[in-house]
Amino acid sequence: QVQVVESGGGLVQPGGSLRLSCAATGSIVPISVMGWYRQAPGNERELVARITRNGATNYADSVKDRFTISKDTAMNTVYLQMNSLKPEDTAVYYCYCRPWGDNYYWGQGTQVTVSS
């Protein structure tokens, strides 16, 4: 059973930084991609960033140059470094992973609130 667990959310002032972590465990095949989505109240879930096993990354235009996704060598843990945070970044952030040939697995989400 694959499990995905996020950590690192919280309350931060505009212009501040947060680092989210996501650990995936229980996969019997290598994980091909991991990433982060977010969902604000009344909005659809949107992709924030993703990273593949070979290190290729994609970002939403709204977070480029502010957020950085990275991973450990084993592709079991990913991080999302969020800098220059804005109130519009406030959302629940969900991590996901997809092992090769398998389904997507999601974490329970972590709240990020940007407010003064």
Beta strands, then each sheet from edge to edge (+ up, - down):
strand 1: 3-7
strand 2: 10-12
strand 3: 18-25
strand 4: 31-39
strand 5: 46-52
strand 6: 57-59
strand 7: 67-71
strand 8: 77-82
strand 9: 91-99
strand 10: 105-106
strand 11: 110-114
sheet 1: 1+ 3- 8+ 7-
sheet 2: 2+ 11+ 9- 4+ 5- 6+
sheet 3: 2+ 11+ 9- 10+
end
